[in-house]
Amino acid sequence: MDEADSDVRRTGTERRVVALAGRLPDAPDADARRFPAANVSRVRTRLKAILNPDETVRLVCSAAAGADLLALDVAAEADLRRHVILGAEPAAFKARSVADRAGPWIDLFDRLVVTPSEWLTLEVLSSVPPEDDLAVNQAILTRAREAALAAGARPVAVLVWEGRSRGADDATADFRDRAIALGFHTLDTLTDG
């Protein structure tokens, strides 16, 4: 049975492939509060409802601290297939997007991304600059749409954020705009309340 065939095992309700992007947890000295540490447990609970294995057949996302790693952990617990896309080799990505935040993020990254799993596909975009979050967004949406077509599922974009763009350089707002342009259904999972 190939990977696409195993996704078809879930039936009965509308199936979906989830493409996900969202906020890093707030740094202790952050001026603006977008994802307070106090809300991590609440966001995790919301992600469990969204990544219900009766409806979701696959998660496609990156692996930064916060939204990405929470979703990957929930998906791993539910035995969902996971496709992780990084804009740099794992060690460099971890240094840039995981290690600078307090909390369990390094251990989660090592367990969920570095440790091999038959349920995990790891893709490193070697053809883009490491800081190009917009190229990673496009790759996440492209892979999710391909997986949805292969599985006969609906592509859904989940945004884990406070619901407001912080400006022209906001990768989560870019992800939302690209997802809408590609015809994804979008769901917001709020981090600030």
Disulfide bonds with the S-S distance in Angstrom:
none
